[in-house]
Each structure stands twice: as structure tokens, then as C-alpha cells.
Amino acid sequence: MTATPAQRAVDSAFREEWGRIVAALIGRTGDWDLAEECAQDAFAEALRRWPVDGVPQRPGAWLTTVAGNRAIDRLRRRVRGAELFEQAGRESAQSETDEEAMPELFDETDEIQDDRLRLIFTCCHPALSLEGRVALTLRSLAGLTTAEIARAFLVPEATMAKRLTRTKAKITVAGIPYRVPPAHLLPERTAGVLAVLYLMFNEGYSATSGTELIRAGLCEEAIRLARIMRTLMPDEPEVSGVLALMLLQHSRRDARVARDGALITLEHQDRDRWDRDEIREGLGLVDAALRRRQVGPYQLQAAIAACHAGPDSVEATDWVEIAGLYALLERQMPSPVVRLNRAVAVAMAGDIDAGLAIIDELTGDARLERYYLLDATRADLLRRRGDRAAAAAAYGRALALAPSEVERRYLEGRLEEVST
């Protein structure tokens, strides 16, 4: 069924406004669950009213006002909510006039004036587990469902739901402040913040569910926040590395999906459609970061992306260098996904059997039990080797696990190709 203009407007507003609305409500009320519930109420109300009344001129302002009013109503019912109600009421009354104003990045005390960045740093407090930090921020800031976050972490949905509940409770019990920390505390939060930003970017770059492969708004929000982080920490090479990595990957967005919504893999992309300005900026950032000789995992991933950005074809790509970079990355960040990517590079460098051997070693890893790219990668290498029957079986297994419609359609095409 084709979405109506109002439904498309609500979907677009969700991608663009969810994080800002939730972050602002948390800042005003201090109640994480209340913020999410009121934001959800606002979007539900939009689904009811916009098809009838029309899409408002400023959807974000409309949603913020409705969510703020919902919060006021709920706080009014709480005996102990009087003080919060008064504060929320004052700020909600100002929302209509303030909505389109661009917030100042710094105030007189040099504190960043962005509720979304405050939210990230609050979630990334060192008292919380790293996985809890990332998961909660993706839920609250990016609006990902618990199921989507669970897929990103390769864990069951019930496990992720418990993790999110525990993390919220820890913030309340520990009295973790909702703020960007002072400069001397920034380094201890860096790893968690960068993990949040990159997972957010990845969900936008390759959505784990839905009918579209790319959620451009989510990618752009992650890049925006990474730029702010770089302003905060200009001498931290991993911050430059993650921004470079995002830019180099995002530069290919227009070439990754055909007009009919079909996935276009790297080797078949029209490289003239890559964003050369983003590539130049990304290459400059990764070069500057690597010259500091404090190489971390984001810089290595950015260096790999840079290897793809320069050549005019897959065949001209230096796959030997990429395989070596993945080997270095695996030492710093042991991960079955990194090893799977190294298998591809080894195969593309000329040794398909060696690449398949690495994949075979990963077959029993429980973390990849429902990771469709394991079988999809195996299928692609078997296809390249000429083992059509084995490739078809692997494509079939990958198809059963693929999370998005775009990826399923791509795999169906590959399966048909090797089956005829």
C-alpha cells in the first residue's frame, strides 16, 4: 500500500525530530520514560490529525508542543510534580516562537547548547556499561526500537529490553547529571560517545528494518554530532577518524540504491555519483589523524574506506592493503564482523579459498547465528568461484535472515541468478 502524503510527513518528522523532542523533554522533566511516552503520543496524534487537518507548516514545532503538553498533563497528575510542571509549562509556552531559531553552539560558559549532545554524554557516563550506553542513546536519541537495537548488538530482543531498563534505572539511582561534562572529563567518555555515533550512523547507512536501505536523516544527524565532538576535542585522532569514516561512507549514498529502490553493490556503483566534496574532506581528516601516530579502530576503518574512495573501479582497488588493514583492525578490535570483512578482502585480493576458509571458521560463532551477511558473503564468494549450487543454498539461508526489504530483494535476484 502506498503511503499518503501525511503518513510520509509523519515518517519524515520521526526521522528528523524524534531525538530532539525526546532529548528536550528529558532535559525539562528528568524523566526518560515520560519523555519517550509523550513523544510517542505526539507522533500518534500526528497520524490521527494530519490526514484530516493537513501537515502543519512546521511539523517539528507542532510535535514539540503536543509532546510538551502531554508531559505537562502527566506531571500535573503527580503530587510531587509541581515544580517540574511549572518549569515545563514555561518552556512549552515558548516552543512555538523558539522552534525555528538555531541554537547557539556555545554560551558564555562555553557549554554546548544542544539537548541531543547532552543526552549522548549523559548516556555515556562511565558508571554505565558500554553496551548500555550505546543502546540507551540509540533508543532515546535515534528512536530505534528495542528489536532494531537488539539486531545491531546481535542479542535477543528480551535481553536488550532488560539492558535498557537497567541502564535507565542506573542513571536515576546514581544521579547522573544531564549535561556535557567539563573538558577534563571528556576523554573518559570518548569511546562510548563515538560508539553511539557510529552505530547511529550505521543504522542510517544500512537500516535493519523497513522498506528503505538508507535513513539519510539519521546519517546526517550522526555526522552533525561528530562535527560537534571534533569541535570539542580537535586533538583527539579517533574523533577525526570516526567523522572521516562517516563522510567517506556517506559519500556513496546516491549510488547505493537504484531508482526502483534496488540495492547496488560497491562493484556496480556509478562512481561519478559519489560525493567528491565529502570524499576530499574525509581523506583530509584521516590523513591528519593518522599523522598523529595514535592509531585507533576508527582511523583504521576510515583508512579502509579511503582505499575504496580513490580508485575508479573495484578491480583497481588495493585489496592487499585493505586485507592488511583489516588484520590490524582485528588485533585492536577483535570481532567476528571484522574477521568476516577481512575474509572478503583476502578473497578479493586473489585467494577465494582462503577467504572461504576464514568464513568457515566463523560458522559456529553464536554471535553470527542470525547475521545474514555471513551466508550472503559465503554465497558471493562461492558464486565468484563458480560453485552455483552451493552459492544458491547460501543465498537461500541469507534470504531467510535478511532484515530489510531492500536486502531481501537483492538476495532474491542473486539467488535467481545462480539457480538458472
Summary of the structure (lengths in Angstrom):
residues: 420
radius of gyration: 22.7
end to end distance: 31.3
largest distance: 71.1
contacts: 1352
relative contact order: 0.06
helix: 73%
strand: 1%
